Amino acid sequence: MSSRYKIPDPITLIHPRSLKNLNYHLHELVKSRLWLKILIGMMLGIITGLVLGPSSGILGKEMSYTIGEWLALPGYIFLALLQMIVVPLVFASIIRGIASGEDMEQLKKIGLRTVAYFLVTTALAILIGLTLALTINPGTYISSELVQDTIMSDTIPVTNSDVATPGVSELPGMITTIVPTNPLGSLATGEMLQVVLFSVIIGVALVSMAPAQSKPLLELLGSLQEVSMTVVRWSMLLAPIAVFGLISKFTLNLGLDALMGMLVYVGTVLLGLLLMLVFYMLVILAVTGKNPINFLREIRDVLLLAFSTSSSAAVMPLSIKTAEENIGVRPSISQFVIPLGATINMNGTALYQSIATVFLAQVFGIELSFIQLLIIMITVVGASIGTPSTPGVGIVILAMILATVGIPTAGIALIIGVDRILDMSRTAVNVTGDLVTCVVMDKWVRSKKTAKEEFIEVAKHEAQRRALDEDVIVTIHE
């Protein structure tokens, strides 16, 4: 074919605006020390719950429950807003992140190596969680009376249905269900693994098309990102009140004795998250030779915001900005890895779920065999990959994992009261994992351009966008 008819590689021609440009939605939250307001809300919530709880004698049990539900209303609205917006935000960000790639070969390298790295670190997180839970045995510190009260509670329905282990012949059919036959249905129901796969397919298809055809949809997705981050900013205004209400409600329902009995479980999870953080810092030291303490200082703002929001998707703009401007990660890496990691790199959540599963098994006196522990590990890997990056969703996924190994899901009522602090902590670890992955991929995946050349090119494109007042620009590749 003559060169005059040869279509240039479209991925080198189209340049969507980076998600980090939406960081201004989060800037005020960082400046206003949202994390400190959250901690104050938690402390006030515990005090309020203890004062108004039945154990204080001021109010009856029924009145305490009613007041707790009304106090938790802002929290329910806060969680619903973030759950509502996370799917469109992740969907748009993954597609535009793929479109920001350098070339198709680089995208393939980044994608395969990133997913492999995510799977290995997730398996390691689960192994740490299972080892700690089986060593510390936090479930043995819970009184039988507390267990009985939980079983009799109508807060969490008990579903002890047996889950059959799939046979080898059934595995091909199960694997094909990952491909979304009804993408809109997957988007509507929040099936995140299917949403990610659909987003990747659409993203690769878009960058394989002529820029004139792909540009309108990329601009539409840019508007969707803007709308999503606006809703995130609104929801964050509720965060301190939401945490206060949720903690008040659960303290009202559980009481001081129950919370004290859960301290060993909370300590086990926090110790596991700390060990995972230490592992990440060792990776940074090995890959870059940088002082881990300095690395933590560079990413401090995004960790505090992740702790405050309990959503790794909500802080994606700040994560990308931090990766590029504070750590020096190439834009082609950060804009692909961060949106993908916010959805499938849930190491903190995976560690928490593995500890919670063993904890509840010990509470109910269920001995877990090696095969059951292996099933837990495999199930948690799959569940963490498909977990939406929204607050509290780890509890929902945990119910499925418990049913897989025959543990009563009524036990979730035991841990839901202390889940808020654990949810915020594991989200901070999840975000740390995303940023560490960016550093690893920046070193592991070579580029045709140096980091300096890529940053200069990105700055040039941003200047061109401002001049043209456009979200997506097209450049001619020589």
C-alpha positions in Angstrom: 0.0 0.0 0.0 1.3 3.5 -0.8 2.4 5.6 2.1 -0.1 8.3 1.1 -2.9 5.9 2.0 -1.4 4.6 5.1 -3.3 5.6 8.2 -1.0 6.8 11.0 -1.1 5.1 14.4 -4.1 6.9 16.1 -2.8 6.5 19.6 0.0 8.9 18.9 -2.4 11.5 17.7 -5.1 12.0 20.3 -4.5 13.5 23.8 -7.3 13.7 26.4 -6.8 16.0 29.3 -5.4 14.3 32.4 -7.7 13.4 35.3 -5.2 15.2 37.6 -6.6 18.5 36.2 -9.8 17.8 38.2 -7.7 17.9 41.4 -9.1 21.4 42.2 -12.2 19.6 43.4 -10.1 18.0 46.2 -7.8 20.9 46.9 -10.0 22.6 49.4 -10.6 19.3 51.2 -6.9 18.9 51.7 -6.4 22.5 52.9 -9.3 22.3 55.3 -7.8 19.2 57.0 -10.8 17.0 56.4 -9.0 14.1 58.0 -8.9 16.0 61.3 -12.6 16.8 61.1 -13.2 13.0 60.5 -11.3 12.0 63.6 -13.2 14.6 65.7 -16.4 13.2 64.3 -15.4 9.7 65.2 -14.6 10.7 68.8 -17.8 12.6 69.3 -19.7 9.7 67.7 -18.3 7.2 70.3 -19.1 9.6 73.2 -22.6 10.2 71.9 -23.2 6.5 71.4 -22.1 5.7 74.9 -24.1 8.5 76.5 -27.4 7.7 74.6 -26.9 3.9 74.6 -29.1 1.5 76.7 -26.2 0.8 79.0 -26.2 4.4 80.3 -29.9 4.0 81.4 -30.9 7.4 79.9 -32.9 5.9 77.1 -34.6 2.6 76.5 -33.3 0.1 73.9 -36.0 0.8 71.3 -35.6 4.6 71.6 -31.8 4.2 71.4 -32.1 2.2 68.2 -34.5 4.9 66.7 -32.2 7.7 67.5 -29.2 5.8 66.1 -30.9 5.3 62.8 -31.7 9.1 62.5 -28.1 10.0 63.5 -26.8 7.6 60.8 -29.0 9.2 58.1 -26.2 11.6 56.8 -23.9 8.6 56.7 -26.3 6.6 54.6 -26.6 9.5 52.2 -22.8 9.9 52.1 -22.3 6.2 51.3 -25.0 6.2 48.7 -23.6 9.3 46.9 -20.1 7.7 46.6 -21.5 4.3 45.5 -23.7 6.1 42.9 -20.8 7.9 41.3 -17.8 5.5 41.5 -18.9 3.3 38.5 -19.2 6.2 36.0 -16.0 7.8 37.3 -13.9 4.6 37.0 -15.5 3.7 33.6 -14.6 7.1 32.2 -11.1 7.3 33.8 -9.9 3.9 32.6 -10.9 4.6 29.0 -9.3 8.1 28.9 -6.3 6.6 30.7 -5.8 4.1 28.0 -6.2 6.9 25.4 -3.3 8.7 27.1 -0.9 5.9 26.3 2.2 6.2 24.2 1.6 3.4 21.8 -0.2 0.0 21.6 2.9 -2.0 22.4 3.5 0.0 25.6 -0.1 -0.3 26.6 0.2 -4.1 26.3 3.3 -4.1 28.4 1.9 -1.9 31.1 -1.4 -3.7 31.2 0.0 -7.3 31.5 2.7 -6.4 34.0 0.4 -4.2 36.1 -2.2 -6.9 36.4 0.4 -9.6 37.2 1.9 -7.3 39.9 -1.6 -6.6 41.4 -2.3 -10.4 41.6 1.0 -11.2 43.3 0.7 -8.4 45.9 -2.9 -9.2 46.6 -2.0 -12.9 47.2 0.8 -11.6 49.6 -1.7 -9.4 51.4 -4.1 -12.3 52.0 -1.2 -14.5 53.1 -0.2 -11.8 55.7 -3.8 -11.6 56.9 -4.4 -15.3 57.2 -1.0 -15.8 59.1 -1.8 -13.0 61.6 -5.4 -14.3 62.2 -4.2 -17.9 62.7 -1.4 -16.7 65.0 -3.2 -14.1 67.2 -6.6 -15.9 67.2 -8.6 -12.7 67.7 -11.9 -14.7 67.7 -11.1 -16.4 71.0 -11.3 -13.1 72.8 -15.0 -12.6 72.1 -17.5 -13.7 74.8 -20.1 -16.3 73.9 -22.9 -13.9 75.2 -21.9 -11.4 72.6 -22.1 -14.0 69.9 -25.5 -15.1 71.0 -26.8 -11.5 71.0 -25.5 -11.1 67.5 -27.1 -14.3 66.2 -30.5 -13.2 67.7 -30.1 -9.7 66.2 -32.3 -9.0 63.2 -29.9 -6.4 61.9 -28.1 -8.7 59.6 -30.0 -11.6 58.0 -28.5 -15.1 58.4 -28.0 -16.9 55.1 -26.4 -20.2 55.8 -27.0 -21.7 52.4 -24.3 -24.2 51.3 -22.3 -23.1 48.4 -21.2 -25.9 46.1 -17.6 -25.9 45.0 -17.5 -25.7 41.2 -16.1 -28.7 39.3 -13.3 -28.5 36.7 -15.8 -28.8 33.9 -17.7 -25.8 35.1 -14.7 -23.5 35.2 -14.7 -22.5 31.5 -18.3 -21.4 31.8 -17.5 -19.4 34.9 -14.6 -17.7 33.2 -16.7 -16.6 30.3 -19.1 -14.8 32.6 -16.4 -12.2 33.2 -17.1 -10.9 29.7 -20.1 -8.6 30.0 -22.8 -9.7 27.7 -24.9 -6.8 28.9 -22.5 -3.9 29.6 -25.2 -1.5 30.6 -26.5 -4.1 33.1 -22.9 -4.4 34.6 -22.7 -0.7 34.9 -26.1 -0.5 36.6 -25.4 -3.3 39.1 -21.7 -2.3 39.8 -20.1 -5.5 38.6 -16.7 -3.9 38.7 -14.7 -6.7 37.1 -17.0 -6.7 34.1 -17.0 -2.8 34.1 -13.1 -2.8 34.0 -13.0 -5.4 31.2 -15.7 -3.4 29.2 -13.8 -0.2 29.8 -10.5 -1.7 28.6 -12.1 -3.1 25.4 -13.8 0.3 24.6 -10.5 2.2 25.4 -8.4 0.0 23.1 -11.1 0.2 20.4 -11.2 4.0 20.7 -7.4 4.4 20.3 -7.5 2.1 17.3 -9.9 4.4 15.5 -9.3 7.6 13.6 -9.0 10.5 16.0 -12.0 12.3 14.4 -14.2 9.4 15.3 -12.9 8.8 18.8 -12.6 12.4 19.9 -16.4 13.0 20.5 -16.8 10.1 22.9 -13.5 11.0 24.8 -14.9 14.5 25.2 -18.2 13.1 26.6 -16.3 10.9 29.0 -14.3 14.0 30.1 -17.6 15.7 30.9 -18.6 12.6 32.9 -15.4 12.8 34.9 -16.1 16.4 35.7 -19.7 15.7 36.8 -18.5 12.7 38.9 -15.9 14.8 40.7 -18.4 17.5 41.4 -20.7 15.0 43.1 -17.7 13.7 45.1 -16.9 17.2 46.3 -20.5 17.7 47.4 -20.5 14.3 49.2 -17.3 15.2 51.1 -19.1 18.1 52.7 -21.1 15.4 54.6 -18.1 13.3 55.5 -17.5 14.5 59.1 -21.2 14.4 59.9 -21.6 11.0 58.2 -18.8 9.5 60.3 -20.2 11.0 63.5 -23.6 9.5 62.7 -22.4 6.1 61.7 -20.1 5.7 64.7 -22.9 6.9 67.0 -25.3 4.4 65.7 -23.0 1.4 66.0 -21.8 2.5 69.5 -25.5 2.8 70.5 -26.2 -0.7 69.2 -23.1 -2.5 70.5 -22.2 -0.7 73.7 -18.8 -0.3 75.4 -18.3 -3.9 76.4 -18.8 -5.2 72.8 -16.4 -2.5 71.5 -13.7 -3.5 74.1 -14.1 -7.1 73.1 -13.4 -6.2 69.5 -10.1 -4.4 70.2 -8.0 -7.5 69.5 -9.7 -8.0 66.2 -9.2 -4.3 65.3 -5.5 -4.5 66.4 -4.9 -7.5 64.2 -6.3 -5.8 61.1 -4.3 -2.6 61.8 -1.1 -4.7 62.4 -1.7 -6.4 59.1 -2.2 -3.1 57.3 1.0 -1.8 58.9 3.0 -4.8 57.7 1.6 -4.3 54.2 2.7 -0.7 54.4 6.2 -1.8 55.5 6.3 -4.2 52.5 5.5 -1.3 50.1 8.2 0.8 51.7 10.7 -2.0 51.1 9.6 -2.2 47.5 10.3 1.6 47.2 13.7 1.2 48.8 14.6 -1.7 46.5 13.3 -0.2 43.3 14.4 3.5 43.7 16.8 3.5 46.6 14.7 6.4 48.0 14.2 6.9 51.7 10.7 5.4 52.5 10.1 8.2 55.0 10.6 10.8 52.3 8.3 8.8 50.0 5.6 8.9 52.7 6.0 12.6 53.1 5.6 13.1 49.3 2.3 11.2 49.3 1.0 12.4 52.6 -1.9 14.6 51.3 -3.4 11.8 49.2 -3.1 9.3 52.0 -4.9 11.7 54.4 -7.7 12.3 51.9 -8.0 8.6 51.1 -8.4 8.0 54.9 -11.0 10.7 55.1 -13.1 9.6 52.1 -12.7 5.8 52.3 -12.7 5.7 48.5 -9.7 5.3 46.3 -11.7 6.2 43.3 -12.7 9.6 44.7 -9.1 10.6 45.2 -7.8 9.6 41.7 -7.1 13.1 40.5 -4.9 13.8 43.5 -3.3 10.4 43.2 -2.3 11.1 39.6 -1.1 14.6 40.5 1.0 13.2 43.4 2.4 10.4 41.2 3.5 12.8 38.5 4.5 16.0 40.4 5.8 14.6 43.7 7.2 11.2 42.7 8.1 11.9 39.1 6.2 9.1 37.5 5.7 9.4 33.7 2.1 10.6 32.8 1.6 7.6 30.5 2.1 5.3 33.5 0.2 7.2 36.1 -2.9 7.9 34.0 -3.2 4.2 33.2 -2.2 2.5 36.5 -4.1 4.8 38.9 -7.7 4.3 37.5 -7.0 0.6 37.0 -5.5 0.2 40.5 -8.4 2.1 42.1 -10.7 -0.7 40.9 -8.6 -3.9 41.1 -5.7 -3.2 43.4 -7.4 -3.7 46.8 -4.7 -5.2 48.9 -5.8 -3.5 52.1 -9.3 -4.7 51.6 -8.1 -8.3 50.7 -6.0 -8.4 53.9 -9.0 -7.2 56.0 -11.4 -9.7 54.5 -9.0 -12.6 55.1 -8.6 -11.7 58.8 -12.3 -11.0 59.2 -13.2 -14.5 57.7 -10.8 -16.4 60.1 -11.9 -14.2 63.0 -15.6 -15.0 62.5 -14.8 -18.7 62.0 -13.1 -18.7 65.4 -16.0 -16.8 67.0 -18.4 -19.5 65.8 -16.0 -22.3 66.7 -15.5 -23.4 63.1 -12.2 -25.2 62.3 -10.9 -24.2 58.9 -9.1 -26.9 57.0 -6.2 -26.2 54.6 -8.5 -26.6 51.6 -10.9 -24.1 53.1 -8.1 -21.6 53.7 -7.0 -22.1 50.1 -10.6 -21.5 49.0 -10.7 -18.3 51.1 -7.5 -17.1 49.5 -8.7 -17.7 45.9 -12.2 -16.2 46.7 -10.7 -13.1 48.3 -8.4 -12.5 45.3 -11.3 -12.6 42.9 -13.6 -10.6 45.2 -11.0 -7.9 45.8 -10.4 -7.5 42.1 -14.1 -6.9 41.6 -14.7 -4.7 44.6 -16.0 -1.2 44.0 -13.8 1.4 45.5 -16.5 2.9 47.7 -16.8 3.1 51.5 -18.2 0.1 53.3 -18.5 -2.2 50.3 -15.9 -4.6 51.8 -18.6 -5.7 54.3 -20.9 -6.7 51.4 -18.2 -8.7 49.7 -17.3 -10.3 53.0 -20.8 -11.8 53.2 -20.1 -13.7 50.0 -16.7 -15.0 51.2 -18.2 -16.2 54.5 -21.0 -18.1 52.7 -18.3 -19.8 50.5 -16.8 -21.6 53.5 -20.0 -22.0 55.5 -19.6 -19.3 58.1 -22.8 -17.6 59.3 -23.1 -14.2 57.8 -24.9 -13.0 61.0 -21.4 -12.6 62.4 -21.0 -9.5 60.2 -23.0 -7.7 62.9 -20.1 -8.2 65.3 -17.6 -6.4 63.1 -19.7 -3.8 61.4 -19.6 -1.5 64.4 -15.8 -1.1 64.1 -15.6 -1.1 60.4 -15.5 2.6 59.8 -12.0 3.1 61.2 -10.8 -0.1 59.4 -12.4 1.0 56.2 -10.6 4.3 56.3 -7.3 2.7 57.2 -7.4 0.0 54.5 -8.3 2.6 51.8 -5.1 4.5 52.7 -3.1 1.3 52.2 -4.9 0.6 48.9 -4.0 4.1 47.6 -0.4 3.6 48.8 -0.3 0.4 46.8 -1.5 2.2 43.7 1.3 4.8 44.0 3.9 2.2 44.7 2.7 0.3 41.6 3.2 3.5 39.5 6.8 3.7 40.7 7.4 0.0 39.9 5.9 0.2 36.5 7.8 3.5 35.7 11.0 1.5 36.3 9.8 -1.8 34.8 8.2 -0.6 31.5 10.6 1.3 29.3 9.5 4.1 27.0 10.6 5.5 23.7 10.7 8.9 25.4 12.6 9.9 28.5 10.6 11.1 31.5 11.7 14.6 30.8 10.6 14.4 27.2 7.2 13.1 28.2 6.6 15.8 30.8 7.7 18.5 28.2 5.2 17.0 25.7 2.4 16.9 28.2 3.1 20.6 29.1 3.0 21.5 25.5 -0.3 19.7 25.0 -1.8 21.5 28.0 -0.7 24.9 26.6 -2.4 23.9 23.3 -5.6 22.9 25.1 -5.7 26.3 26.9 -5.2 28.1 23.6 -7.9 26.1 21.8 -10.1 25.8 24.9 -10.6 22.0 24.2 -10.6 19.0 26.4 -9.2 16.6 23.8 -6.7 17.7 21.2 -5.4 16.0 18.1 -1.7 16.4 17.0 -0.1 15.2 13.8 2.5 12.6 14.3 5.5 12.9 11.9 
